[in-house]
C-alpha cells in the first residue's frame, strides 16, 4: 500500500527538525521512492515524479510547498498520518533520512542527476511534465546494481 504524500513529506520534515527546503524535500522523497521500489517492487508514495531541471520533482508536493522558496518547509501537511513503528514505509523513510539528511541540497541534486538514473533518461532541458514512470525507476534500480561502483562514488 502506498503512503500519502503528506505523510511522507511530514515525516521527512520532522526528522530534519523542520530545516529541510523544498528542493531537498523533493530529492529525499524521490530517493525514498526508489529505495522502497528496489526493496519491495512497489512505489512508496502516491505521487508521480517528473524530470525537471533540478532533478525529480513531485508536482503535487512542489505546489504544496513552493511558497517557502529556499526557506525551510513548515507544516502544511494537514492530511498526514503517522506511520506505525513496524511499518515498512516508515523504515524506508528512516533509512533514507539517516543516509541523506546531512547532505546539502546541491549534493542531493547531484545524486538525483546520476548519469544512469531515471531522471537522466527522461530529462529534456527546459521542459516540465515529463513523467518518471515505474519502468524508469526499475531502469535506475537495475543500473545501480550494474554500475554499483559509480553509484557508490556519487552516493557516498
Order of alpha helices (4+ residues) and beta strands (2+ residues): alpha-alpha-beta-beta-alpha-alpha-alpha-alpha-beta-alpha-alpha
